[in-house]
Amino acid sequence: MPKTKNAVASRARRKRVLKMAKGYYGARKNVWTVAKNAVDKALLYAYVGRKLKKRQFRSLWITRINAGSRQYGMSYSVFMGKLHAKGIELNRKVLADLALNHPEAFKEVVDKVK
């Protein structure tokens, strides 16, 4: 029996990868073997980047809370420790937003903690 190749599926797979490579520079956009490697690498970076984004935002929030709490004579670690001891359950995202956009509300939170 002759070997079957299923050219329809192969072509569809290649078209999908080349479509994903649209906008790449040089041979990466239209040469199958180069584009396949470039797209694989890009998808890997995208996957890792989704994980890194969470870390970077948490770090940004901590920096903003630290800057806001130091205005009132308290370090970040002391502030968060006292916050949890008092049972105030505000997450870092909300606290960072208060420190940046609503300093008077953040000051009230700091005063409750002191």
C-alpha positions as CSV (number, residue, x, y, z in Angstrom):
1,M,0.0,0.0,0.0
2,P,1.2,3.5,-0.7
3,K,2.1,5.8,2.1
4,T,-0.5,8.5,2.8
5,K,0.6,12.0,3.6
6,N,-2.5,14.1,4.5
7,A,-1.3,17.2,2.8
8,V,-4.5,19.1,3.9
9,A,-3.6,18.9,7.6
10,S,0.1,19.6,7.0
11,R,-0.7,22.7,4.9
12,A,-3.2,23.9,7.5
13,R,-0.7,23.5,10.3
14,R,2.0,25.4,8.3
15,K,-0.5,28.2,7.4
16,R,-1.5,28.5,11.1
17,V,2.2,28.9,12.2
18,L,3.0,31.3,9.4
19,K,0.0,33.4,10.3
20,M,1.3,33.6,13.9
21,A,4.7,34.7,12.5
22,K,3.2,37.6,10.7
23,G,5.1,40.8,11.4
24,Y,8.4,39.1,12.2
25,Y,11.6,40.3,10.7
26,G,13.3,38.7,7.7
27,A,13.0,35.0,7.0
28,R,11.2,34.5,10.3
29,K,7.9,35.6,8.7
30,N,7.9,33.4,5.6
31,V,10.3,30.5,5.7
32,W,8.6,27.5,7.4
33,T,11.5,26.1,9.4
34,V,12.7,29.4,10.7
35,A,9.1,30.6,11.4
36,K,8.3,27.4,13.3
37,N,11.3,27.9,15.6
38,A,10.5,31.6,16.1
39,V,6.8,31.0,16.9
40,D,7.7,28.2,19.3
41,K,10.1,30.5,21.1
42,A,7.6,33.3,21.1
43,L,4.9,31.1,22.6
44,L,7.3,30.0,25.3
45,Y,8.2,33.6,26.2
46,A,4.5,34.4,26.3
47,Y,3.8,31.6,28.7
48,V,6.6,32.6,31.0
49,G,5.6,36.3,30.7
50,R,2.1,35.5,32.0
51,K,3.7,34.1,35.2
52,L,6.3,37.0,35.5
53,K,3.5,39.6,35.2
54,K,2.0,38.5,38.5
55,R,5.4,38.7,40.3
56,Q,6.1,42.2,38.8
57,F,2.8,43.6,39.9
58,R,3.1,42.3,43.4
59,S,6.6,43.9,43.6
60,L,5.2,47.2,42.3
61,W,2.4,47.1,44.9
62,I,4.9,46.5,47.7
63,T,7.0,49.4,46.5
64,R,4.0,51.7,46.5
65,I,2.8,50.6,49.9
66,N,6.4,51.0,51.3
67,A,6.6,54.5,49.9
68,G,3.2,55.5,51.3
69,S,3.8,54.0,54.8
70,R,7.2,55.6,55.1
71,Q,5.6,59.0,54.8
72,Y,4.0,58.3,58.1
73,G,7.1,56.9,59.8
74,M,6.5,53.2,59.4
75,S,8.3,50.7,57.2
76,Y,6.5,48.2,54.9
77,S,7.1,45.2,57.1
78,V,6.0,46.9,60.3
79,F,3.0,48.3,58.6
80,M,1.9,44.9,57.1
81,G,2.6,43.1,60.4
82,K,0.4,45.6,62.3
83,L,-2.2,45.4,59.6
84,H,-2.6,41.7,60.0
85,A,-2.4,41.9,63.8
86,K,-5.4,44.3,63.8
87,G,-7.3,42.0,61.5
88,I,-7.7,44.5,58.6
89,E,-8.0,42.4,55.5
90,L,-7.0,44.7,52.7
91,N,-4.8,43.1,49.9
92,R,-1.7,44.7,48.5
93,K,-3.4,45.7,45.3
94,V,-6.0,47.8,47.2
95,L,-3.5,49.3,49.6
96,A,-1.2,50.3,46.7
97,D,-4.1,52.0,45.0
98,L,-5.0,53.9,48.2
99,A,-1.4,54.9,48.7
100,L,-1.1,56.2,45.1
101,N,-4.5,57.7,44.3
102,H,-6.2,58.3,47.7
103,P,-3.5,59.4,50.2
104,E,-6.1,60.6,52.8
105,A,-7.7,57.2,52.9
106,F,-4.3,55.5,53.2
107,K,-3.5,57.8,56.1
108,E,-6.6,56.7,57.9
109,V,-5.6,53.1,57.4
110,V,-2.1,53.9,58.8
111,D,-3.7,55.7,61.8
112,K,-5.9,52.7,62.6
113,V,-2.9,50.5,62.6
114,K,-0.7,52.7,64.8
